[in-house]
Structures are given as C-alpha cells and as structure tokens.
Amino acid sequence: MFWSLLQGGRKVGGRNTPLSIISSLGWLVARGVNTNLNPVVVNHSISLDERLQMFWEDKSLSTAKLHTLEEIHCEEYFKLNHTRTSDGRYSVSLPLKKFKLEFGSSRDSAVRRLKQIERTLLKNPKYLHQYREFMREYMTMGHMSTVPYGEIVTPINRTYFIPQDFVVKVESNTT
C-alpha cells in the first residue's frame, strides 16, 4: 500500500540532507540513519483530517471505472427489477441475454465425416466391431439417443450436428 501512495516527484538535497518525495498525503521526508547528526523535525501545515480526506479522494478517483454498454444495461435492469425480501436481502431475476442462436450448416460436414469413418471401418472388421459395441454401450448408458426424423429436418441454422470421430490407441486393450 505504501508504494501506491507515492506520486513520483522528489527533491534531493546535498550530502547528508533528507530526501523529499511527493505522495497522496503530502511530502514525505526521509534520510539514512546517521548518529552524528541532530534529528530533523518537519512540521506540515495540513491537518491529519485534511490529509486523510485527500487520500480517500485520490483513491476514489483512481478506482473509478468506465462501464461497458452491457454493464450499464445490467445496472439499469437491477435498478428497475430488484426487490427487498422480508429478511432484508435483495432479490432480482437474472438478466438473461436475448440473442438468436445460429450454428450455420454443420450437417453436410458431419455426414461427410461419418461416411469417411464407415469406409475406414469396413476395411477393418475388428475396428468395426469395437466401434459398434462402443456405440451400443454409449446408447445403453443414456449418453446418446436416436434423433427423431422431425428434428433432423428442422431449419439448418437451429440444429448442430457433431462430426463423428474414431480413435484407435494401438497400445491399449480398449480403444
């Protein structure tokens, strides 16, 4: 915290004289310890209350943040939609973004990838059997299901088709 108070300006005197550094609280005076010199007393005319006021004003200015348009909308939403519960807590519904989700055309590339995998698997019956077993197990576990035809023919930009992949790890007992 000390270093954040310093503002960079300083005054250096001659040898064996104090160093002055400007800070948020005013000028700070420091010097090395020398037991042969008399102590230096500095009296500053600004009261402690005034110095603290300057400190907090400086801190409030440096922490001011410019808000994005989205943050401003969120703040306005809160101001218009928040309530206080009987126990004094704030309650507000989540400000969900309204956007139109468009995936683009993913069906063609997914079908192309699936056909490529089928050609590869037809060349190796062992891998074809492992692939089918894996898919059967995946469906049994509920991780995947057959898509009804009506959902397949929905508008292209509202459905995303995940391309298939087939990975073989030769040094493993399972793929």
N, C-alpha and C positions, 0 to 999 in steps of 0.2 A: 504494500500500500504506500509506503514511503516514497518509492520511486515514481509512482503515478502523480504525486504532488508536485514534483519538480517540473519547471516550465522551460528550462534550458538556458536562460540568461544568467551570467555570472560575472563577478568582478573580482579580479585578483590584484592584490597589492604587492608590495615588495617582500623581500625575505623576512620571515618571522612575523608576517601580518596575516590576519584572518582572511578567509575566502568567503565571499558572499554569493549566495545562489538564490534566484527568484523562485518562489513556489506559489501554490494556490493560497497559502496562508500569509504570504508576505515574504520578506527577505530572511533567509536562514544564514547564520554566521557560524563558521566552523574553522578550526585550525588544528594542527597537530599538537600533541602534548609536549610542552617544554617546561620543565620545573623551574627554570631560571627566570621565567617571565612572570609579571604580575597578571592576575586574571583580568579578562576583558569583560566589561558589563555593557550590554546593549539594551537600550530602552526604546521600545517601539510605541508610537502614539495610538495605534489601533487597538481597541479593547478585544478581549477574548471573544465576546459575543459577536463583534463585527467580523473577526477572523473566521469564526465558525460559520457565520452567515455567508461569507464569501466562499468558503469551502463547499458548502452544500449547494449554493447557486452554481458554482463551477461544475460540480458533479452532475447536477440535474441537466445542465446544458450538454455535457459530453455524452450523456446516456440517451439523449433524445434520438428517436429513430424515425426515419421516414417509412411510412407504411405502404405496402403494395395495394393495388386496387382490390385484390382479393381479401386482404386483411381488413381494409376499410369496410367492404361489404359484410364481412363476418362480424365486425364490431357493431355495425348498424343492425344486423339481424339479431344480435344479442340484446341490444337496447330495446328493440321492438317486441321481442318474444320471450323475454325471461320473466319468471315469477319467483316469489319467495314462498317456501313451504312453511308450515306451522312451526317447525323447529328452527327457522331462520336460514335454511340453506337456499341456494339459488337452484332453480330448475329451468332448463331450456332444452327444446328439442334440437337434435343435431341438424346443422345446416348442410344438407347434402347437396352436392354439385348436380346440376342438371346438364347432362350432355348426351349427345346422340352417339351411341357406340357403333362404330363401323369397322369391321375387320378387313374388308376387302375380299377379294376372291382367293380363298385358300383351298377350295375343293379340288381344282384341277391338279395342283401340285401334290396334294395328299393322295389322290387316286394314282397319279403317275408314280409316286414313291411306293405305294402298295403293290402295284404291278411289277415294279423292279424287284421288290423283295420276293414276290411269288416266283418270278423267273429264277432267282438265285436259289430259292429253297427247292424248287423242282429238280435242280441239278444235284442236290444232296439230300437223300431221303432221311438220313439221321437228323439233320437240322430241321427238316420239315416236320418230323415227328415231335421234336423238342419244342418247336415253335407252337404247334397246335396244342400240345399239353400245357404249355405256359399260358396260352390264351384261354383255354378251358378253365384252368385254375384261377386265373385273374377274374373271369366272369363269376365263378363259384364264390369267390371271396367278396364279391359285390363291388369290386373296383371299376368294373366296366359293365355296360349293358348294351343290348341291341337298340339302335336308334330307329323309332318308327318312321316309316316312309314319309309320312306327312311332315316330319321335322326336317328331313333331308332336303325337301323341295322348297323350304322357306326361302325368302329373299337372300341372295348370296351374302350381302353385307351384314346380315344379322346372325349368321352361323359361322363358327370357326372350326375347320377340320384340322385335327392334329396329324401331321405326317407320321407314318409308322417308321420304326427303325428296328433292325435286327442286329444284335451284337453278339459275337461269339468270343468267349475267352477260352482259348485252347487249353491253357494250363489248369483250368478249373474243371471240377466234376459236373458243375451245372453252368448253364450259360446265362 
